[in-house]
Amino acid sequence: GAVVSQHPSWVICKSGTSVKIECRSLDFQATTMFWYRQFPKQSLMLMATSNEGSKATYEQGVEKDKFLINHASLTLSTLTVTSAHPEDSSFYICSASTLGGTGTEAFFGQGTRLTVV
Amino acid sequence: GQSLEQPSEVTAVEGAIVQINCTYQTSGFYGLSWYQQHDGGAPTFLSYNALDGLEETGRFSSFLSRSDSYGYLLLQELQMKDSASYFCAGKAAGNKLTFGGGTRVLVKP
C-alpha cells in the first residue's frame, strides 16, 4: 500500500509556543490530505481537509487561526498548532488520498503525539 | 453529515468469533470502511464496502446493507494480537471519512 510519513512522531512543547507537524505522501501524489485529532480512548475527529494549492476546509468548531494548514505541494501538508496550550495535547493524525475518490482506502501517517506543558 | 454508532467494547476468548456492528445515519454516503488501531498507533485499513454484501479478507470479513444503513465487521479465529480498537468509517465525496466511536476488542486467553 501507499506510504504516508508523518513527522515528528512525538513532541513536547511549552505553553504558548507553536508546533509544526509534517505529513508526506512518499510514493504517490496526494491531492487531498486530512488532519484528525484523537483524544485518549476516543475516536478520530476530522479537523480539516487540505487541498493542494488552495485553502483548507475546516470542520465546525475548529479554529482555523489556531490550526494553520498548508498544502504547498502534492506530497506535503503541514499542520501548525499556534500558541499551544495544554488542552491542545492530543494525538494528531494525517491521511492522504488521490483525486477522484475511487480509492477504497485512506492512507494514514503514523500520528504525532503532542504534549503541551 | 454522517454519524456512526458502534458498541464501545467487546470481550472474547482466543479462537472465538466477534461481530462488531455499525449503524449509520448519513447523507452523501459512498461506502463503509473499517480500521484497526492498536494503542498508541495509527489506524490501519482493514476493508471497504461500497456495495451491499460480504467482503472477505482472510480472518476478517465486512458486510454492508445500504437499505438498513448497517454494516458489520466479523473477526474470526480470534488471536491475542487482535486486541485493539476497531472503527467503522463512512466515506463521503472526496474520500472524506467520518469515524464511529470505536469498539475496543479485548481478547482473553
Interface residues (C-beta under 8 A of the other chain):
Chain A: G1 Q6 T32 F34 K41 Q42 S43 L44 M45 L46 T49 I93 S95 S97 G101 G103 T104 E105 A106 F107 F108 G109 Q110 G111 R113
Chain B: Y30 G31 S33 G40 G41 A42 P43 T44 F45 Y48 A50 F87 A93 G94 N95 K96 L97 T98 F99 G100 G101 G102 R104
